[in-house]
Every structure is written in C-alpha cells, then in structure tokens.
Amino acid sequence: MKNLKNWDNKTWLSSKSYISKFNKFLKKKINFNKNSKILDIGCGRANIISALQKKYKFRNKPIGIDIVANKDVKKNIIFKRVDALKYLDKQKKYDLILIKQTIHFFSKSNLNRLINLAQKSLNNKGKILIFSLKTNDNKIPCFKKMRKNLEKSLKRDEVLFKIIKKNLKEISYTNFNFKVNISKQKYIRMIRERYISCLLNMSNKEINLGISEIKLKYKNQIKFTDTLKCISYRK
C-alpha cells in the first residue's frame, strides 16, 4: 500500500478545534505533568503532541515516529523516521504511548509484536491509548467504491481489536466524537489528495467518478460526526 501523507494536512484532523478537543480528551485519561514522557506512533505531522508540548512544556520533548517524513513536521517535538517495531526494541520507557489511526497498517503478527513491545515500554502506571475509526455505522462521507473499501478495512479492524484485547486483557473502551462541518469543495480536495487509506489504491478514474458522485450526493456544506474508538490500557 502507498504511504498515507495527507490525513493530517489541512483537514479537520489538523484544525485547532480538533486538536484542542482531542487533547482535552487525552487529559481526562492522563495526568500530564512536566516529567511526562510521550511516544506517538504514526504521528504524521505531530500536531497532537506538538500542542501538548506547547501547553505542558515537558522536560523531555514528546517523541513522534512515522515511516513518512513530511517536510512540515512540527519542530518542538523529536521526530524520528523509523519503523515502530524497530524503535520500540530500544526499550525506552514512556508514560503515554499513543497509537492513533495506525493499527490498520500492521499485519496481525506485527500488531502482536507492537502491542507486546509497547506494553514493555511503559513506565509504572503508564498508559497505551489506541484510537481507530468507529467500525459500526461509521459516518465518514463516501462515494460507493470508497464506502466498499472502507467497510472492508473496518471489518479487518475488528479482527485487530481482538488481537489487542487478547494481548492487553484489562482494557477499557470510550469514544472520541468530533462534529465536522466542512465545505463540499474542501472535502473533494481531500479526496483528490487521498486523505484516508481506503482511497490510496484507487485509480485516478475511480477517484474522479467518486468525486462526481460526491457532488451529486452532498450539499455545499457537509456535516457529520467523526467518531474514534479509544482502547485504553494501564500498566
């Protein structure tokens, strides 16, 4: 699969309102202080941990890792272009390991390894927080082919959730909800830029046909709730 480069590039996921609400959600899960050590696996441009660093001014800058090195990664964090499995082998310890909308890029066996290594890389009372798209009645605006691909991906996510539960055992579930209000024009641009993984392997012809469908299907302003399932584990 091609690399996903635009999921947090000028989308609602990179907006100040989204980041602020998401970090307030994190604050309910984690008691941040200046000594908190954070690792963000699949950080993209590191918008989330950058905002946390601005607010809490951690003594140890949050570390973001990704296999894609975007030129506009935030500068107030430590970014490493590296595979998560190789990085976690170094056995550094963290108070929060954040895995946001990333698990679907791992095979079953590699997800097993990732979870086991992440668990070993936690400080006492540290937390792993895993976020993934809600799999039931997902509201992401789609054209027909996009919906088919998304549903296939979400079914696979359900299998991955079982692997996580088997490995971590004592976990809790909550949902993070964000109300999106986006212009149809901007959403079409996001589709062209393949902002979500279910678009990555589509041909230009399929994308263009899908955009035509979106133009007919939705009003000028597209409103929906973006819901992430949050799996929490505490050591």
Backbone bond lengths (Angstrom), bond angles and torsions (degrees), N, CA, C in turn:
res aa  C-N    CA-C-N  psi(-1)  N-CA   C-N-CA  omega(-1)  CA-C   N-CA-C  phi
1 M - - - 1.468 - - 1.520 110.66 -
2 K 1.321 116.23 141.25 1.451 121.36 176.88 1.522 109.95 -64.40
3 N 1.344 115.11 157.02 1.457 119.59 178.47 1.523 111.23 -71.50
4 L 1.319 115.79 142.20 1.456 122.00 177.27 1.531 108.15 -89.28
5 K 1.340 117.05 114.56 1.459 120.58 -172.98 1.531 113.91 -112.91
6 N 1.318 117.69 -19.15 1.467 118.57 -168.67 1.525 115.08 -115.68
7 W 1.341 117.18 12.57 1.465 118.50 -177.43 1.530 112.24 -64.29
8 D 1.322 117.62 -30.67 1.474 120.41 179.77 1.522 111.51 -118.19
9 N 1.330 116.36 28.58 1.460 120.88 -179.46 1.529 109.75 -110.89
10 K 1.326 116.47 100.10 1.462 122.64 179.56 1.529 112.15 57.31
11 T 1.326 115.17 43.24 1.462 122.67 173.19 1.518 107.43 -118.55
12 W 1.344 117.64 176.76 1.464 118.72 176.53 1.527 110.65 -62.15
13 L 1.356 117.49 -23.46 1.462 121.39 179.59 1.524 112.66 -69.71
14 S 1.323 116.79 -16.84 1.461 120.63 178.22 1.531 112.31 -107.31
15 S 1.328 116.64 3.42 1.466 119.99 -178.49 1.532 111.14 -74.80
16 K 1.315 115.83 152.58 1.470 120.31 179.47 1.521 111.41 -61.02
17 S 1.337 116.50 -38.09 1.465 119.72 -178.33 1.527 111.24 -66.75
18 Y 1.336 116.67 -39.18 1.472 120.02 178.63 1.525 110.50 -66.35
19 I 1.328 116.23 -49.03 1.464 120.56 -177.45 1.525 111.01 -62.00
20 S 1.332 116.41 -41.08 1.459 120.72 178.59 1.523 111.43 -62.78
21 K 1.311 116.69 -46.13 1.465 119.55 -179.81 1.520 111.49 -67.24
22 F 1.326 116.65 -39.57 1.462 120.44 179.79 1.528 110.31 -63.45
23 N 1.321 117.41 -43.33 1.463 120.11 -178.45 1.524 112.51 -71.61
24 K 1.318 117.59 -26.80 1.469 120.31 171.91 1.530 109.64 -67.72
25 F 1.331 116.04 -36.96 1.468 121.21 175.72 1.533 109.76 -63.06
26 L 1.344 116.25 -43.79 1.464 120.03 177.95 1.519 111.76 -61.41
27 K 1.338 116.25 -39.06 1.474 120.98 -177.95 1.527 111.00 -61.00
28 K 1.322 117.22 -29.76 1.454 120.21 177.73 1.534 111.69 -72.13
29 K 1.333 115.07 -20.56 1.464 120.59 -178.95 1.524 113.17 -96.22
30 I 1.324 115.49 -29.87 1.461 121.13 -171.90 1.525 110.09 -127.93
31 N 1.317 116.58 134.22 1.457 120.72 175.74 1.530 108.55 -90.27
32 F 1.330 115.94 84.01 1.458 120.66 -176.44 1.524 111.51 -66.26
33 N 1.334 115.88 143.30 1.462 121.96 169.80 1.529 107.20 -147.47
34 K 1.312 117.09 177.85 1.463 120.81 -173.90 1.528 113.28 -62.03
35 N 1.331 116.51 -21.48 1.457 120.11 -177.67 1.533 113.17 -94.12
36 S 1.325 117.25 -0.19 1.465 120.60 -178.45 1.527 110.74 -62.08
37 K 1.326 115.45 136.10 1.462 121.87 178.26 1.523 108.54 -113.19
38 I 1.337 115.88 125.46 1.465 121.21 -170.42 1.520 110.96 -125.40
39 L 1.316 115.27 137.05 1.462 122.01 172.15 1.517 108.70 -124.41
40 D 1.329 116.29 127.10 1.470 122.50 177.99 1.528 108.27 -111.21
41 I 1.333 116.35 111.61 1.462 121.90 -178.25 1.529 109.22 -91.83
42 G 1.330 116.28 119.48 1.468 121.14 -174.40 1.510 110.53 78.90
43 C 1.330 116.01 49.76 1.473 122.17 -168.00 1.522 114.12 -76.62
44 G 1.351 118.23 -15.67 1.459 119.09 -175.50 1.518 110.68 61.54
45 R 1.317 116.33 -126.04 1.468 121.07 179.18 1.525 112.33 -86.18
46 A 1.316 117.34 3.30 1.476 124.03 174.64 1.521 113.23 67.22
47 N 1.325 117.30 31.81 1.465 120.47 -179.43 1.530 112.28 -61.34
48 I 1.322 116.30 -39.98 1.471 120.58 -176.01 1.527 110.83 -65.91
49 I 1.326 116.46 -56.15 1.470 119.02 -175.50 1.524 112.05 -71.94
50 S 1.329 117.59 -24.90 1.464 120.36 175.08 1.530 110.10 -64.63
51 A 1.326 116.04 -44.05 1.475 120.38 178.87 1.531 110.84 -64.89
52 L 1.335 116.55 -37.75 1.468 119.72 176.46 1.528 111.15 -63.57
53 Q 1.320 116.48 -41.55 1.464 120.54 179.45 1.527 111.21 -63.88
54 K 1.321 117.06 -40.10 1.466 120.72 178.25 1.525 110.97 -61.65
55 K 1.329 115.76 -39.11 1.461 119.64 -176.30 1.522 112.94 -77.95
56 Y 1.339 116.81 -45.31 1.466 120.24 -170.78 1.527 113.73 -101.16
57 K 1.337 117.41 -15.54 1.467 121.47 178.38 1.539 111.06 49.85
58 F 1.321 115.76 57.85 1.460 121.76 -179.47 1.528 110.95 -59.31
59 R 1.336 116.08 143.76 1.461 120.34 176.33 1.529 111.11 -64.57
60 N 1.309 115.67 -36.40 1.462 121.32 174.68 1.525 108.07 -105.45
61 K 1.323 116.71 114.44 1.456 119.17 -178.22 1.528 110.62 -57.89
62 P 1.337 117.75 140.76 1.469 120.15 175.25 1.520 110.48 -57.40
63 I 1.321 115.33 146.58 1.464 121.39 178.90 1.524 108.87 -107.09
64 G 1.314 116.00 128.48 1.456 121.57 175.97 1.515 109.37 -115.83
65 I 1.337 116.78 131.35 1.458 119.88 177.74 1.518 109.93 -122.43
66 D 1.333 115.24 146.64 1.459 121.10 179.59 1.524 107.70 -162.22
67 I 1.323 116.43 155.48 1.462 119.57 176.47 1.529 110.97 -86.60
68 V 1.339 116.67 -7.84 1.466 122.35 175.40 1.531 108.46 -111.23
69 A 1.319 116.51 127.97 1.464 120.54 178.66 1.525 108.67 -105.85
70 N 1.320 116.88 95.34 1.463 121.01 177.24 1.527 110.09 -74.46
71 K 1.320 116.14 145.19 1.469 119.71 -176.57 1.524 112.25 -68.49
72 D 1.344 116.86 -20.30 1.462 119.69 -177.45 1.528 112.61 -107.75
73 V 1.327 116.97 32.64 1.461 120.73 172.51 1.528 108.33 -62.72
74 K 1.323 116.90 139.68 1.460 121.20 -178.24 1.527 111.31 -59.89
75 K 1.340 115.76 143.85 1.466 121.70 -171.68 1.530 114.13 -91.45
76 N 1.329 117.94 -11.89 1.469 118.93 -176.16 1.527 112.59 -92.71
77 I 1.328 116.18 14.34 1.467 120.91 175.51 1.536 107.34 -125.69
78 I 1.317 116.43 172.93 1.468 120.90 174.24 1.523 107.47 -99.71
79 F 1.328 116.10 116.60 1.464 120.25 179.70 1.521 110.20 -105.90
80 K 1.329 115.09 137.53 1.458 120.68 176.40 1.525 109.04 -132.07
81 R 1.317 114.96 126.13 1.460 119.93 175.20 1.533 107.54 -86.11
82 V 1.318 115.17 99.06 1.457 119.52 -172.94 1.520 109.69 -159.73
83 D 1.304 116.20 152.90 1.460 121.85 173.85 1.530 109.06 -71.07
84 A 1.320 116.56 135.35 1.469 121.10 -176.33 1.520 112.51 -58.85
85 L 1.321 117.41 -39.11 1.465 120.39 -177.84 1.523 111.17 -65.03
86 K 1.312 117.24 -37.32 1.466 120.27 178.09 1.518 110.81 -71.24
87 Y 1.335 115.75 -39.05 1.468 118.81 -177.76 1.518 111.69 -68.78
88 L 1.317 117.59 -43.50 1.464 120.70 -177.92 1.512 112.46 -67.26
89 D 1.323 117.76 -19.93 1.461 120.68 176.43 1.519 112.22 -62.57
90 K 1.336 117.12 -18.02 1.463 120.56 -178.72 1.521 112.15 -74.31
91 Q 1.338 116.07 -12.43 1.469 121.29 172.76 1.531 114.80 62.95
92 K 1.315 116.99 34.12 1.460 119.07 168.78 1.520 107.94 -73.28
93 K 1.335 116.64 160.46 1.462 120.79 -175.50 1.532 110.72 -113.39
94 Y 1.337 115.01 141.75 1.468 121.02 -176.38 1.524 110.60 -134.43
95 D 1.344 114.46 155.17 1.464 120.75 174.85 1.529 110.58 -89.89
96 L 1.323 116.49 -26.06 1.464 121.58 176.30 1.515 109.21 -139.97
97 I 1.320 115.19 126.11 1.461 121.10 168.69 1.517 106.70 -113.59
98 L 1.318 115.28 115.51 1.462 122.83 -176.20 1.532 109.02 -102.80
99 I 1.326 115.90 125.39 1.466 121.86 178.42 1.527 106.51 -126.12
100 K 1.319 116.17 93.00 1.465 121.12 -171.16 1.529 111.88 -108.78
101 Q 1.336 115.59 116.87 1.466 123.10 176.22 1.533 111.64 51.23
102 T 1.326 113.76 49.41 1.457 121.20 -174.19 1.526 113.38 -130.56
103 I 1.328 118.23 -24.50 1.471 119.78 -169.40 1.522 112.96 -61.46
104 H 1.347 117.52 -28.30 1.465 119.28 -176.51 1.526 112.94 -69.76
105 F 1.332 117.63 -8.23 1.459 120.40 176.04 1.532 112.43 -87.50
106 F 1.339 116.93 -4.62 1.456 120.97 -178.19 1.527 111.05 -102.12
107 S 1.324 115.62 143.52 1.460 119.78 170.06 1.526 108.36 -71.42
108 K 1.327 117.27 167.34 1.463 120.58 -179.73 1.527 111.25 -59.16
109 S 1.335 115.82 -45.41 1.468 119.30 -177.99 1.523 111.52 -66.74
110 N 1.335 116.89 -40.15 1.464 119.55 179.19 1.517 112.26 -70.84
111 L 1.339 117.70 -31.42 1.462 120.00 175.51 1.527 109.55 -66.30
112 N 1.319 117.36 -39.72 1.460 121.03 174.23 1.518 110.93 -55.30
113 R 1.324 115.76 -48.16 1.468 120.90 179.98 1.520 111.20 -63.88
114 L 1.332 116.28 -43.42 1.459 120.78 -179.32 1.525 111.25 -58.85
115 I 1.320 116.68 -48.81 1.463 120.48 -177.96 1.525 111.25 -64.08
116 N 1.321 116.91 -42.22 1.464 120.20 179.43 1.520 112.15 -64.32
117 L 1.335 115.92 -42.43 1.462 119.83 178.84 1.526 111.25 -68.45
118 A 1.328 116.62 -39.62 1.467 120.31 178.55 1.523 110.80 -62.20
119 Q 1.317 116.49 -42.06 1.465 121.17 179.07 1.531 111.06 -60.50
120 K 1.333 116.17 -41.62 1.467 120.81 179.39 1.525 111.78 -71.05
121 S 1.331 116.43 -19.78 1.466 120.61 -176.01 1.524 112.94 -93.43
122 L 1.326 117.48 9.19 1.465 121.51 179.05 1.517 111.61 -91.18
123 N 1.323 115.43 140.36 1.458 120.26 166.53 1.524 109.46 -69.34
124 N 1.313 116.77 166.97 1.458 120.65 174.87 1.531 109.67 -57.90
125 K 1.312 116.91 129.60 1.464 125.41 -176.92 1.530 112.62 69.74
126 G 1.321 117.05 10.61 1.454 120.64 175.05 1.517 111.05 -68.98
127 K 1.334 115.77 163.58 1.460 120.51 -176.60 1.526 112.25 -127.99
128 I 1.328 114.34 145.42 1.456 122.21 166.46 1.520 106.64 -107.32
129 L 1.325 116.83 127.57 1.463 121.65 175.11 1.527 108.46 -119.70
130 I 1.322 116.00 119.88 1.460 122.14 -178.45 1.523 108.37 -113.64
131 F 1.329 116.19 124.03 1.459 121.36 179.98 1.523 109.25 -115.53
132 S 1.334 115.67 135.53 1.452 120.72 176.81 1.518 108.77 -149.40
133 L 1.317 116.61 156.30 1.460 120.20 -179.15 1.524 111.70 -56.00
134 K 1.309 115.74 140.46 1.456 121.13 172.69 1.530 108.61 -57.17
135 T 1.335 116.31 131.93 1.462 119.63 -173.83 1.524 113.46 -91.02
136 N 1.321 117.95 -23.40 1.466 121.03 179.96 1.524 110.86 -101.35
137 D 1.338 116.46 130.81 1.464 122.29 176.49 1.527 111.33 53.30
138 N 1.335 115.69 47.47 1.458 120.39 -179.91 1.535 110.45 -69.00
139 K 1.336 116.36 136.73 1.468 121.20 -171.79 1.533 114.47 -99.64
140 I 1.338 118.12 5.32 1.464 119.79 179.67 1.536 109.71 -56.06
141 P 1.343 118.61 126.19 1.471 120.62 179.40 1.534 111.12 -63.28
142 C 1.325 116.34 129.00 1.460 120.98 -174.29 1.522 111.99 -137.69
143 F 1.322 115.46 154.41 1.456 119.97 162.00 1.530 106.95 -94.65
144 K 1.321 117.57 173.13 1.466 121.54 -167.95 1.533 113.31 -56.94
145 K 1.314 117.22 -51.04 1.469 120.98 -178.47 1.528 110.94 -65.83
146 M 1.317 116.30 -38.59 1.464 121.58 177.95 1.525 110.52 -62.69
147 R 1.332 116.79 -43.50 1.466 121.30 178.78 1.523 110.47 -62.33
148 K 1.308 117.39 -41.67 1.463 121.20 179.66 1.530 110.62 -61.21
149 N 1.327 116.02 -45.91 1.469 120.45 178.80 1.524 111.63 -65.30
150 L 1.338 115.84 -40.49 1.459 120.22 -179.39 1.519 110.78 -64.56
151 E 1.324 117.37 -44.81 1.459 120.64 179.87 1.522 111.18 -61.39
152 K 1.315 116.82 -38.94 1.461 121.26 177.33 1.525 110.60 -62.42
153 S 1.330 116.28 -42.60 1.459 121.69 178.89 1.526 111.39 -65.74
154 L 1.332 116.42 -40.18 1.468 120.40 -178.46 1.527 111.38 -68.73
155 K 1.317 117.01 -33.85 1.475 120.18 175.99 1.529 110.22 -64.54
156 R 1.320 115.11 -39.36 1.470 118.87 176.97 1.532 110.25 -66.13
157 D 1.313 116.87 -36.80 1.471 120.49 177.19 1.521 111.33 -58.72
158 E 1.327 117.48 -37.66 1.466 120.75 178.87 1.527 110.71 -60.03
159 V 1.320 116.38 -38.74 1.466 120.82 176.66 1.521 110.32 -65.36
160 L 1.328 116.43 -41.00 1.464 121.01 179.75 1.523 111.43 -66.90
161 F 1.338 117.11 -35.26 1.464 120.39 176.25 1.532 110.95 -59.43
162 K 1.324 116.48 -38.32 1.470 120.90 179.34 1.530 110.95 -65.43
163 I 1.336 115.88 -36.70 1.461 119.79 176.71 1.522 110.39 -64.81
164 I 1.328 116.07 -42.58 1.469 120.57 178.74 1.523 110.63 -62.40
165 K 1.319 116.50 -45.74 1.463 121.10 -179.44 1.524 111.09 -62.33
166 K 1.320 116.67 -40.74 1.465 121.27 179.80 1.518 110.96 -63.17
167 N 1.328 117.29 -38.63 1.458 121.91 -177.76 1.525 113.29 -78.20
168 L 1.317 116.62 -41.38 1.465 120.16 -174.02 1.526 113.46 -95.15
169 K 1.318 116.60 -21.47 1.476 123.63 175.89 1.526 112.80 60.88
170 E 1.331 118.33 -78.94 1.471 120.43 -175.19 1.527 109.84 -85.69
171 I 1.320 114.67 92.90 1.456 120.72 -179.35 1.523 109.68 -128.93
172 S 1.325 115.47 162.26 1.465 120.45 176.28 1.527 108.43 -126.73
173 Y 1.338 115.25 158.63 1.463 120.97 -176.37 1.529 109.83 -124.01
174 T 1.318 115.11 135.62 1.465 121.36 170.17 1.531 107.52 -142.56
175 N 1.325 116.16 171.41 1.467 120.73 177.25 1.515 110.52 -118.92
176 F 1.323 115.51 140.76 1.456 121.16 170.27 1.522 107.37 -106.41
177 N 1.324 116.38 123.57 1.466 121.82 -177.28 1.526 110.63 -115.73
178 F 1.323 115.42 136.21 1.461 120.14 175.82 1.523 108.39 -135.33
179 K 1.332 116.16 125.30 1.458 120.95 179.95 1.524 109.90 -83.52
180 V 1.318 115.25 117.18 1.466 122.03 -177.28 1.527 109.91 -97.88
181 N 1.312 115.27 133.92 1.467 122.49 173.85 1.522 106.49 -133.16
182 I 1.330 116.41 101.78 1.455 121.01 -170.59 1.532 109.83 -131.48
183 S 1.314 116.77 144.84 1.466 119.67 177.78 1.526 109.51 -69.52
184 K 1.315 116.03 146.07 1.468 120.53 178.27 1.527 110.17 -59.15
185 Q 1.309 116.91 -37.57 1.459 121.72 -179.85 1.534 110.96 -60.34
186 K 1.330 115.93 -45.53 1.462 119.99 -179.44 1.529 110.37 -68.58
187 Y 1.318 116.97 -38.28 1.460 119.38 179.97 1.532 111.04 -65.84
188 I 1.315 116.25 -36.85 1.471 120.36 176.39 1.537 110.19 -63.24
189 R 1.326 116.82 -39.34 1.470 119.81 176.23 1.525 110.46 -60.95
190 M 1.325 116.75 -41.48 1.458 120.74 178.78 1.529 111.15 -61.82
191 I 1.327 115.71 -40.49 1.472 119.42 177.81 1.523 110.40 -63.67
192 R 1.331 117.11 -44.08 1.469 120.93 178.08 1.527 110.96 -57.91
193 E 1.319 115.80 -36.84 1.463 120.69 -178.07 1.528 112.00 -87.34
194 R 1.344 115.80 4.50 1.474 121.81 176.01 1.530 111.22 54.06
195 Y 1.334 114.27 63.43 1.460 121.13 -174.72 1.519 113.95 -74.15
196 I 1.325 118.18 -14.61 1.452 121.90 -176.32 1.527 108.75 -129.64
197 S 1.325 116.40 147.78 1.465 120.55 -168.64 1.525 113.64 -62.00
198 C 1.339 118.57 -27.58 1.466 119.94 -178.75 1.537 112.32 -69.66
199 L 1.343 117.46 -7.29 1.470 121.65 177.49 1.531 112.82 -98.26
200 L 1.320 116.97 -13.02 1.465 120.39 -167.67 1.521 114.04 -60.70
201 N 1.303 117.24 -40.60 1.463 119.69 -174.62 1.525 114.16 -96.52
202 M 1.316 116.36 11.11 1.462 119.34 177.26 1.530 111.06 -80.37
203 S 1.328 116.00 148.62 1.465 120.79 176.57 1.528 109.30 -76.00
204 N 1.315 116.27 162.32 1.463 120.86 176.58 1.532 110.85 -59.35
205 K 1.324 116.39 -36.06 1.461 120.41 178.56 1.520 111.00 -63.09
206 E 1.333 116.89 -43.70 1.470 121.18 178.94 1.528 110.71 -64.55
207 I 1.328 116.54 -39.90 1.464 120.65 178.32 1.525 110.41 -63.50
208 N 1.308 117.29 -45.77 1.467 121.26 -178.37 1.524 111.87 -65.32
209 L 1.320 117.03 -39.62 1.467 120.37 176.13 1.526 110.32 -64.75
210 G 1.337 115.59 -39.24 1.461 120.19 178.18 1.514 112.32 -64.47
211 I 1.326 116.66 -39.27 1.463 120.90 178.67 1.527 110.49 -63.64
212 S 1.308 116.25 -39.50 1.472 119.94 176.33 1.521 110.27 -60.35
213 E 1.309 116.35 -38.47 1.463 121.21 178.65 1.530 111.07 -67.30
214 I 1.331 115.96 -41.86 1.473 121.00 178.76 1.531 110.13 -61.67
215 K 1.327 117.15 -41.00 1.467 121.60 -179.33 1.528 111.50 -60.04
216 L 1.316 116.83 -36.71 1.462 121.13 179.89 1.532 112.69 -81.92
217 K 1.310 115.66 -31.30 1.464 121.21 -170.07 1.527 113.31 -82.05
218 Y 1.346 118.00 -33.10 1.463 121.17 -171.27 1.528 112.61 -117.22
219 K 1.330 114.71 154.06 1.463 121.75 176.23 1.525 109.47 -75.41
220 N 1.328 115.89 177.04 1.462 120.62 -176.91 1.521 112.55 -62.89
221 Q 1.327 116.76 -30.63 1.467 121.25 173.47 1.528 107.88 -112.04
222 I 1.313 115.70 126.77 1.464 121.82 179.73 1.526 108.39 -101.85
223 K 1.318 116.44 123.14 1.462 121.69 -179.15 1.525 109.70 -122.28
224 F 1.324 114.93 132.57 1.464 120.16 177.22 1.529 109.11 -164.26
225 T 1.315 116.76 169.49 1.460 121.60 177.17 1.521 109.58 -105.59
226 D 1.309 115.49 121.70 1.459 122.01 176.05 1.521 107.24 -89.50
227 T 1.324 116.86 116.61 1.460 121.74 -175.31 1.521 111.17 -116.46
228 L 1.328 115.76 127.70 1.452 122.01 174.67 1.519 109.74 -110.60
229 K 1.296 115.74 136.64 1.464 121.75 171.58 1.521 107.86 -83.03
230 C 1.321 116.87 129.63 1.460 121.58 179.29 1.531 109.46 -111.13
231 I 1.311 115.39 121.84 1.473 121.91 175.22 1.525 107.50 -103.94
232 S 1.328 116.59 121.57 1.468 121.54 -176.81 1.526 110.78 -112.44
233 Y 1.318 114.11 134.88 1.479 120.28 175.06 1.522 108.42 -132.88
234 R 1.332 115.56 134.39 1.458 120.43 176.45 1.509 109.26 -120.86
235 K 1.330 115.14 132.27 1.457 120.61 -178.90 1.518 111.16 -70.78
